[in-house]
């Protein structure tokens, strides 16, 4: 018994020997009497087939497809909603620091690439991009950039 890949080569060699010129060929499966055989058909006679793509709706993939108009929120309302979640969610620095308002703290800030500066006082306010510390010695309020904070020590 000759394997299929060998019989295809043998058939192709026999056909090229009988033809004065060779057209590009493509394999087409044909069913004859319950057995599958292959037949050669020139590419110029092949019907063009469009590729079939399977798509899934975004909801099946776990995505919600909403727009601000559908949710009933304007872009400004959505920004305000996001900012309040950052300010109240303790998974964010701002939200966690808000739970510690009134505590005595020592905050270390990274200035430049390698200089640490620390400030001590009572944490009085926390915003989205700042914290306010009331210094112990001078009783002055100090506004600090929250994005340069590297370490916060809470004293109890």
N, C-alpha and C positions, 0 to 999 in steps of 0.2 A: 504494500500500500504506500502510495506517495503522499507526503504531507501536502496540505493545501498551498502553502507558500511555494513549494517546489513546482506543483502542477501549474500554478499561475505563471511562473517563469517559462516553463516549457511551452504553454499555450501562447504566450507572448512571442517567443522565438519562432514558433511555427507560423504565426500570423504575419510577422515582419518579413519572413522569408517569402511569403506569397504576395506581399504588397510592394509596389514600386516606391511608394513614399509612406511614411508613418505619421498618422495624426496623433495628437496627445490623447491618451486613453484614460478612462476612469472606471473603477470596478462598480458594478450594479448587482446587488443580490437579486436573484430570481427564484421563484418557487416552482418546481416542476415535480408533480407526482408526490408531494410530501417531502421531497429532498431539496436541500438548498444548494444551488450551484451558482457560479458566477458567470456573467456575460460581459464582454467588453463593449463599451459604447463611446464614440468620440465625444470630446468635451463640447464641441460645437452643437451637438444634438442634446446635451444635457439640459433639463429644465432648471431654471434658476430658482433656488429655494431661499426664502428669507429666514434669517436666524430667529429662533424662538427664545424669548427671554422670560423667565419667571420673575414676577414681582410680587412683593408682599406689601399690604398696606402698612403705613407707619405705625398704626395702632397695634398691629400684631407683633411688631418688633419692640414695643414698649415705649414708643415716642408719642407724645401728645402733640397734636397739630392745632395750635390755637394762635390767634392773632390778638393784638390788644383790643380791637373792636369786638371780637367774640367774647373775650373775658369781661368786657364792660369797663376796662381800665385804659386810661390814656397813657402814653409813654411816660409822662411826668409822674402819674400815680404809680406806675410800675417801678420807677426809679425810687420813689419814696418808700414803696413796699420793700424793695430790696435793701434800702439803707436801714430800715428799722429792724430787719432780720439780722443784719450785721451787728447792729448796736445791741440787740437783746439776746442773740444766740451765743451761748457760752463756748461754742466751738470756734468763735472768732476772738481775737485779742480784745477788741472793743467790748464785746458782750461779757467776757470774763472779768475784765477790769471794772466794769460797772457793778459787778457783784461785790467788789472790794472798796467801794467809795466809803471814805471815812477811816480807812486803815492807814497806818504809818507804813511808808514804802521807801525803798531805795531802788532807783531805776538807773540802769547803765545804758548809755547811748553810744552807738558806734559813729564816730565823726571821721569822715574820710574813709581810708582803707584799713587803718590799723590803730586808731586812737580811741580808747574808751573813756567816756566822761560819765561820772555818776552824780545824781542829785537825790537828796533826801527830803522828805516832808510828808504831809498828809494828802492823800489822793482826794480831791474835791469834785472834779468833773471829768467825764470821758466823752469825747466827741468821736466823729468818724475818723478824723486824721490828727487828733491831738488829745493830750491829757493835761489837766491842770493840777499842779502840786502847790500846796501852801507850805512854804519853807519854814522850818522850825525856828531858826535863829532870828530871821528878820520878819516873819509873819507876812511875807509878800507872796503873791500868787505868781507862779512860774508856768507859762504855757510851753509844752514840749511836743515835738513832732513824734507821732506814734510810729512812723515807719522806720525811724532810726533806733527804736528800742530793741535791745538785745536781751537784757535780763531785768527781771523785776523781783525784788525781795520784799516779802510781806512780813512785818513785825507784829507779833501778837502779845 
